[in-house]
Amino acid sequence: MDLRRRGLLGGSLAGVVGGASPVLMRASEARAQGIAPRRGGTLQSILVPEPPVLQIGVNNQGPTLVVASKIFEGLLTFSSTLEPIPLLAKSWTVSPDNKEFVFKLQENVTFHDGHPMTAEDVIFSITKFHMEVAPRARGIFSLIETCEAPDPHTVRIVLKQSFQPFLLMFDATACAIVPKHLFDGQDYRTAPAVQRPVGTGPFRFAEWQRGNFVRLERYAGYWKPERPYLDAIIYRVVPDSQSRRLALETGQVQLTQASDIEPFDVPALRSRPNLEVSTSGWEYFSPLSWIEVNHRVAPLGDVRVRQAMSLAIDRNFITQRLWFGVGKPATNPIASTTRFFDRSVALPAHNVRQAQQLLDAAGLRPNAQGIRFTLKHLVLPYGEVWSRLAEYLRQSLRQVGIALELESTDAGSWARRIGNWEYETSVNFVYQFGDPTLGVERTYVSSNIQKVTFTNTGGYSNPQVDELFAKARAGATVAERQAAFTDVQKILVNDVPQIWLMEMAFPTIHDKRVNNVITNGLGVHDNFDDVFIAG
C-alpha cells in the first residue's frame, strides 16, 4: 500500500501542563490564518548535560538526539499517533505480508558538504553504519535479507520474516542518514565526521565551544524550498538549574526541553503569560525510568532482593513530590502510552514490611547498625532532580536495611561506565519508540547482553523471556503479538530485572513567539525546518 503524508495535530494538544494550549500550526496553516512565517532570527535554547559527540548512532543519549536531529534526517517522521510522515522518503510501498518495503527518495537532496544524497547513502546507513554502532538498529536491521538500489532514488528492502513495526525504525533518532563518503572504510566511532557531523538537515554544524555552546547555522542548500526559517540555533550549556530557569524567565533563551528545567520549577513557569508549557511531543519515545541493576553484583542476582527493593520504593512519592505530577508511576516495563501495554499486569504496591520479609527470606539479616548489605549507586548526571531522586532512594532503601553509597560523574563517564558494566546500581531512562520490540526487548533479551550503553547491560537472562520476545517480534497479527507481550510482562513484573520507577513526561517550555515547536510525535526531536519566531 502507498502511504502518503497525512494531517498532523488536528485539535488541541493533549497532555498540556496547566490548562489549554493553542493549536500549533504548520507554516501553510499559519499563512491561511494570517500569521506569515517570519524568516530570520536565532533561536536560543539549552543543552544539558553536554554530550560527548553529536553523531547519532555513535552516541544516543538524550541531549545528542535533541541537537543532532536538526543536523540529520531520517526517511520518515511520525505524527502524535505514530502515523508515518514523509521526510527523505517522499513515498513508500509495503507488501501485504510486511516483508517488502520500497522507498522513493526525495531528489536534489545534498549533505552539508554539497555531496548528493542517494540510495547508496541510505543503504550504507542501514546495513553498515547503524548495524555497527547502534545496538537498537542492529537488532532490527539484522532481519534484512536484501537491501538494494534499483535506481539512485529508490531503496528496496526485503525482510527475512514479516515485521509489523519496521517503519518505526526510520526516524532520525533511530536511523539518521549519514554520508557514505565520509564514513566508508573508516572506524565509524572515530572518523573525523563524528566531531564535525555532516547531515542533510535544515541546519548545519557550525561551532562547538565545549562547556559553552553549540551553534547550528541555516543550511542554504536545504532541499525544502524556503526552509528553514531560522538563521541559526544556539544550544547553551548551562549546568546550574536555577541559571537555566532565569535564562528562560528573562528571555535569554526561548526554548527548553527534556530535563533542562527541574520539575519543581515547572509550576511557577506555567503561570507566566509569555511562556507555553507542554508535555506533548514525546509520543514516539514514551520514556520510562528505572533503577539500573547489575545482576553480576551480589546479592542483586537474587530475585527476592530485587523484589524487596521495588517494594521499598514509593512511586507515588517520586511522581508527586519530586516530579510535581509531571509524569506518572510506572506499573510494568511497558509504558502505558506504548502499544501492547497490559494494564492488568502491575507491580505490587509500596510495602516496607513485605520488603523486609523478602530480605529475611534471602538470608540477608541486618547487622547491629541495621544494615543488611551496601550498594554503590551511580547518580544519573542529568540535573538536580535526579540527585534528589538518588537521595530519596538512599533513604527508602535504608528503611529496609540496604545502604546506598552515592557516586557522582559526568554524562560521558556515566555512559561509559554503564556500557562497561562498571556500576552496581544507577538510574536510567530509555525510550520505547512506539513498540516493545523496538524499545523494550533490547533491555531484557540475553542475546543483547553487551558492553554497550542502552543494551541489556544489567545481564538479566531468562529463556522464557527470550522466547516470548521472539514470538512477539515474529507475530503476524496484532493478537499474536499482544498475547506474547502480555505473557512477557507477567514474567518481568515477577522477576523485576530493572526496578521501574516512572513514566516520564518531559516539559517543553518556550516563548509564545516561537511557533511550530511541537508539531508531531517527535516534538523537539523534529528537524525544526518550519520553526519561526514571530515579530
C-alpha positions in Angstrom: 0.0 0.0 0.0 1.1 3.5 -0.7 1.2 5.6 2.5 1.4 9.3 1.9 1.5 12.3 4.1 -1.4 12.8 6.4 -2.5 15.8 8.5 -0.7 16.4 11.8 -2.3 17.5 15.1 -5.8 18.5 14.3 -7.1 19.8 17.6 -6.0 21.0 21.0 -2.8 19.3 22.2 -3.1 16.5 24.7 -1.2 16.4 27.9 -0.6 20.2 28.2 0.6 21.2 31.7 -1.6 23.8 33.3 -4.6 24.2 31.0 -5.4 24.6 27.4 -2.8 25.3 24.7 -3.4 27.0 21.4 -3.1 24.6 18.5 0.4 24.6 16.9 0.3 25.2 13.2 2.3 24.2 10.2 3.5 27.1 8.0 0.7 26.6 5.5 -1.9 26.8 8.2 -0.3 29.8 9.7 -0.4 31.6 6.4 -4.1 30.7 6.0 -4.9 32.4 9.3 -2.9 35.5 8.5 0.2 34.5 10.5 3.0 34.6 8.0 6.1 32.7 8.9 9.0 35.1 9.6 12.4 34.4 8.2 15.5 35.1 10.2 16.5 35.2 13.8 18.4 32.9 16.1 16.6 30.5 18.5 18.4 30.3 21.8 18.0 27.0 23.7 19.6 24.9 26.4 21.8 21.8 26.2 22.2 19.8 29.4 24.1 17.8 30.1 26.7 18.4 27.5 27.1 15.3 25.3 30.4 13.8 24.2 29.6 13.9 20.5 26.7 14.9 18.2 26.8 11.9 15.9 23.5 9.9 16.2 24.4 6.2 16.4 27.8 6.7 17.9 26.0 8.4 20.9 22.3 8.0 21.5 21.9 9.9 24.8 19.0 12.4 25.0 21.0 15.6 24.6 22.7 14.3 21.5 19.3 13.4 19.9 17.8 16.8 20.6 20.6 18.7 18.8 21.6 16.2 16.1 18.0 15.8 14.9 18.4 19.3 13.4 21.5 18.2 11.5 20.4 14.7 10.4 17.2 13.4 9.0 15.6 10.0 8.6 13.5 8.6 5.8 10.3 9.4 7.9 9.0 11.3 10.8 5.8 10.5 12.8 2.6 12.1 13.9 1.5 12.1 17.6 -0.5 9.0 16.8 2.6 7.4 15.2 1.4 7.7 11.6 4.4 7.8 9.2 5.1 11.1 7.5 7.4 11.6 4.5 10.8 13.1 5.0 13.8 11.9 3.0 11.4 9.3 1.6 8.7 11.0 -0.3 6.6 7.9 -0.6 6.8 4.2 0.1 5.0 0.9 -0.5 4.7 -2.1 1.9 3.8 -5.6 0.7 0.7 -7.2 2.2 2.9 -9.7 4.2 5.0 -6.8 5.7 8.2 -8.2 4.2 9.0 -5.9 1.3 9.4 -2.1 1.7 10.2 0.2 -1.2 11.1 3.8 -0.5 11.1 6.5 -3.2 13.6 9.2 -2.1 13.4 12.9 -2.4 15.5 14.3 -5.3 18.0 17.1 -5.1 19.0 16.4 -1.5 22.6 17.2 -0.6 24.7 16.7 2.5 26.1 19.8 4.2 29.3 19.4 2.3 27.4 19.6 -1.0 27.7 15.9 -1.9 24.4 14.5 -3.3 22.4 12.1 -1.0 21.4 9.0 -2.9 20.1 5.5 -2.3 23.7 4.4 -1.7 23.9 6.6 1.4 20.6 5.2 2.7 21.8 1.6 2.2 25.1 2.3 3.8 23.4 4.0 6.8 21.1 1.0 7.3 23.3 -2.0 6.5 26.7 -0.7 7.6 26.8 2.3 9.9 23.9 1.8 12.2 24.3 -2.0 12.2 27.8 -1.4 13.5 27.3 1.4 16.1 23.7 1.3 17.2 22.5 -1.8 19.2 18.8 -1.0 18.7 19.2 -0.7 15.0 21.3 -3.9 14.9 18.6 -5.9 16.5 16.0 -4.9 13.9 18.2 -4.5 10.7 19.5 -8.0 11.2 16.1 -9.1 9.8 17.0 -7.6 6.4 17.6 -10.2 3.7 18.0 -7.8 0.8 18.7 -4.1 0.7 19.3 -2.7 -2.8 19.0 0.3 -5.0 17.1 -0.2 -8.3 18.0 3.4 -9.1 19.7 6.3 -7.4 16.4 7.4 -5.7 14.8 4.1 -4.8 15.6 1.7 -1.9 14.1 -1.8 -1.8 14.3 -3.7 1.4 13.2 -7.4 1.8 13.0 -8.9 5.3 13.6 -12.5 6.2 10.3 -12.5 8.0 7.2 -10.3 8.5 7.8 -7.4 10.9 4.9 -5.1 11.6 6.7 -2.1 13.3 9.6 -1.9 10.7 8.6 1.7 9.5 9.1 3.0 13.1 12.8 2.5 12.7 13.3 5.2 10.1 13.1 8.5 12.0 16.3 10.4 12.5 16.9 9.3 16.1 16.8 5.6 15.1 18.3 5.7 11.6 19.9 9.1 10.7 21.0 9.0 7.1 24.8 9.6 7.1 27.2 10.3 4.2 28.8 7.1 3.0 31.7 9.1 1.5 32.7 10.4 5.0 32.5 7.0 6.8 33.1 4.1 4.5 36.4 2.4 5.1 36.9 4.2 8.5 36.3 3.4 12.1 32.8 4.8 12.4 33.2 5.8 16.0 36.4 7.8 15.4 36.0 9.2 11.9 36.5 13.0 11.6 32.8 13.4 10.7 31.9 12.3 14.3 33.5 15.5 15.6 32.1 17.7 12.9 28.8 16.0 11.9 27.5 16.3 8.3 23.9 15.5 7.6 21.0 16.5 5.2 19.0 18.5 7.8 17.9 22.1 7.7 20.8 23.2 10.0 24.5 22.5 9.6 27.0 22.2 12.4 28.9 25.4 12.7 30.7 25.6 16.1 31.1 23.9 19.4 32.8 25.7 22.3 33.0 22.9 24.9 31.3 23.9 28.1 29.7 27.0 26.5 27.5 26.4 23.4 26.8 24.5 20.2 25.9 26.7 17.2 24.0 25.4 14.2 23.5 27.5 11.1 20.9 27.6 8.4 21.9 25.3 5.5 21.4 27.3 2.3 21.3 24.2 0.2 18.4 22.5 2.1 16.2 20.5 -0.1 12.9 22.0 1.0 12.2 25.4 -0.7 12.4 28.4 1.5 13.3 26.3 4.6 14.4 26.6 7.3 13.1 29.9 8.5 15.6 30.4 11.3 19.1 31.7 10.6 20.6 29.7 13.5 20.0 27.7 16.7 22.3 28.1 19.6 22.2 25.4 22.4 23.8 26.9 25.5 25.5 24.6 28.1 24.2 25.8 31.5 24.9 23.3 34.3 23.1 25.2 37.1 19.4 24.6 37.1 18.5 28.0 38.6 20.5 29.7 35.9 18.6 27.8 33.3 15.3 28.9 34.8 16.5 32.5 35.0 17.6 32.4 31.4 14.1 31.3 30.3 12.3 33.9 32.5 14.5 36.8 31.3 14.3 35.8 27.6 18.0 34.9 27.3 16.8 31.6 25.9 13.4 31.0 24.2 13.2 27.2 24.5 13.9 24.5 27.0 13.2 20.8 26.7 13.6 17.4 28.4 15.5 17.8 31.7 16.5 21.4 31.1 14.0 22.7 33.7 13.7 21.0 37.0 10.2 19.6 37.7 9.9 21.7 40.9 10.3 24.9 38.8 7.6 24.0 36.3 4.6 25.3 38.3 6.0 28.8 38.5 6.9 28.9 34.8 3.5 27.5 33.9 1.9 30.7 35.3 3.9 33.1 33.2 1.8 34.6 30.4 4.6 34.7 27.8 5.5 31.0 28.1 4.0 27.9 26.7 4.4 24.7 28.7 3.5 21.3 27.1 4.3 17.6 27.6 3.2 16.7 24.1 5.8 15.6 21.5 7.1 12.6 23.4 4.5 10.1 21.9 7.2 8.3 19.8 9.6 8.0 22.7 7.4 7.2 25.8 10.5 7.3 28.1 10.4 5.0 31.2 12.8 5.4 34.1 14.2 2.7 36.4 16.9 1.7 38.8 19.5 0.1 36.6 20.6 -3.1 38.4 23.8 -5.0 37.6 22.8 -8.7 38.2 26.5 -9.7 38.4 26.9 -7.9 41.7 25.8 -9.9 44.7 23.1 -10.1 46.0 21.3 -8.3 43.1 21.1 -11.6 41.1 18.6 -12.8 43.7 15.1 -12.1 42.6 13.9 -11.7 46.2 16.4 -8.8 46.7 15.1 -7.0 43.6 11.5 -7.6 44.6 12.3 -6.1 48.0 14.0 -3.1 46.5 10.9 -2.5 44.3 8.6 -2.8 47.3 10.7 -0.3 49.3 10.1 2.5 46.8 7.0 4.7 46.9 6.5 5.6 43.2 3.6 8.0 44.0 6.0 10.0 46.2 8.5 10.2 43.4 5.9 11.3 40.9 4.2 13.9 43.1 6.9 15.2 45.4 9.9 15.1 43.2 8.4 15.5 39.7 5.4 17.6 40.8 3.0 15.4 38.8 4.9 15.7 35.5 4.7 12.0 34.7 3.1 9.0 36.4 4.2 5.9 38.4 5.4 3.0 36.3 3.4 -0.2 36.7 5.4 -2.5 34.4 8.2 -2.5 31.9 6.0 -1.2 29.0 4.8 2.4 29.3 1.0 2.9 29.2 1.5 5.0 26.0 3.3 2.2 24.2 1.5 -0.4 22.1 0.7 -3.7 23.8 0.8 -2.3 27.3 -1.4 -4.6 29.5 -2.9 -2.6 32.4 -3.9 -5.9 34.2 -0.2 -6.6 34.8 1.2 -4.4 37.5 3.9 -4.2 40.1 2.9 -4.8 43.8 2.3 -1.6 45.8 4.8 0.0 48.1 5.2 -2.2 51.2 8.2 -1.8 53.5 7.2 -4.7 55.8 6.9 -7.2 52.8 10.3 -5.9 51.5 11.9 -6.7 54.9 10.4 -10.2 54.9 11.8 -10.9 51.5 15.3 -9.9 52.5 15.0 -12.0 55.7 14.0 -15.0 53.5 17.0 -14.3 51.3 19.2 -14.8 54.4 20.3 -11.1 54.5 19.9 -10.3 58.1 20.7 -6.8 59.4 23.8 -6.1 61.5 23.9 -4.1 64.7 23.5 -0.9 62.7 20.5 -2.3 60.9 22.5 -2.8 57.6 22.0 -5.9 55.6 24.3 -5.0 52.7 25.8 -2.0 50.9 25.4 -1.0 47.3 27.1 1.7 45.3 24.8 4.0 43.3 25.9 5.9 40.2 23.8 9.1 40.2 22.4 10.0 36.8 24.0 13.3 35.9 21.0 14.9 34.2 20.1 17.6 36.7 19.2 18.3 40.3 16.0 16.3 40.3 18.0 13.1 39.6 20.3 13.9 42.5 17.2 14.4 44.7 15.9 11.0 43.4 19.1 9.3 44.4 18.9 10.8 47.9 15.3 9.6 48.1 16.3 6.1 47.0 19.1 6.1 49.6 16.6 6.9 52.4 14.0 4.5 51.2 16.3 1.5 50.8 17.9 2.3 54.2 14.4 1.7 55.8 14.8 -2.0 54.7 18.4 -2.3 55.7 20.1 -1.5 52.3 22.8 1.1 52.5 23.3 3.1 49.2 26.6 4.9 48.6 26.1 7.7 46.1 28.7 8.3 43.4 28.8 11.3 41.0 30.1 11.6 37.5 29.5 13.5 34.2 27.3 12.4 31.3 30.1 10.9 29.2 31.6 8.9 32.1 28.2 7.7 33.1 27.5 6.3 29.7 31.0 4.7 29.5 30.6 3.1 33.0 27.1 1.7 32.3 28.3 0.4 28.9 31.3 -1.3 30.5 29.3 -2.8 33.4 31.3 -0.7 35.8 28.5 0.0 38.2 26.3 -1.7 40.8 23.2 0.4 40.6 22.2 3.6 38.8 19.1 5.2 37.3 18.4 5.2 33.7 15.5 6.1 31.4 15.1 4.6 27.9 12.9 5.4 25.0 10.3 2.8 23.8 9.9 4.0 20.2 6.2 3.1 19.8 6.6 -0.7 20.0 8.1 -3.0 22.7 10.1 -4.9 20.1 11.9 -1.6 19.2 12.4 -0.1 22.6 11.7 -2.7 25.4 13.1 -6.0 24.2 16.7 -4.7 24.0 16.9 -4.4 27.8 15.8 -7.9 28.7 16.8 -10.5 26.0 20.0 -12.4 26.7 21.2 -12.1 23.1 21.6 -8.3 23.8 23.9 -8.6 26.8 26.6 -6.3 25.5 29.2 -3.9 26.8 27.2 -1.1 25.1 25.0 1.5 26.7 21.2 1.0 26.3 21.5 -2.7 25.8 20.9 -5.5 28.4 23.8 -4.1 30.4 22.3 -5.5 33.6 23.0 -9.0 32.4 19.4 -10.4 33.0 18.8 -13.7 31.4 15.5 -15.8 31.2 15.0 -18.2 28.4 11.2 -17.8 28.6 11.5 -14.1 28.2 13.8 -14.6 25.2 11.3 -16.9 23.6 8.3 -14.6 24.2 10.0 -11.6 22.8 11.0 -13.6 19.7 7.4 -14.8 19.4 6.1 -11.2 19.6 8.7 -10.0 17.1 7.6 -12.6 14.6 3.9 -12.4 15.2 1.9 -12.0 12.0 -1.2 -10.5 13.8 -1.8 -7.9 16.5 -3.5 -10.6 18.6 -0.5 -12.9 18.4 1.9 -10.1 19.4 -0.4 -9.0 22.3 -0.6 -12.5 23.7 3.2 -12.8 23.8 3.7 -9.3 25.2 1.2 -9.9 27.9 3.0 -13.1 29.0 6.3 -11.4 29.0 5.0 -8.5 31.1 3.8 -11.0 33.7 7.2 -12.7 33.9 9.2 -9.4 34.0 6.9 -7.9 36.7 7.8 -11.0 38.9 11.5 -11.1 38.0 12.0 -7.3 38.3 15.2 -7.3 36.2 15.2 -3.5 36.5 13.2 -1.6 39.1 10.8 0.6 37.1 10.0 4.0 38.6 8.1 6.4 36.4 6.7 7.1 33.0 8.4 10.3 32.1 6.6 13.3 30.8 9.2 16.0 30.0 8.0 19.6 29.7 8.8 21.6 26.6 8.7 25.3 27.6 9.1 28.1 25.0 8.4 31.7 24.4 5.0 32.0 22.8 6.5 34.0 19.9 8.3 30.8 18.8 6.0 28.9 16.5 5.8 25.2 15.5 8.0 23.9 18.3 5.8 20.8 18.7 4.0 19.6 15.5 4.3 15.8 15.7 5.1 12.8 17.9 8.8 13.6 17.9 8.4 17.1 19.4 11.8 18.8 20.0 13.5 15.9 18.1 11.9 17.1 14.9 14.2 19.0 12.5 12.7 22.5 13.2 12.7 23.4 9.5 9.4 25.3 9.9 10.0 26.8 13.4 9.9 30.6 13.3 10.0 33.5 15.7 7.1 35.9 15.3 7.8 39.6 15.4 
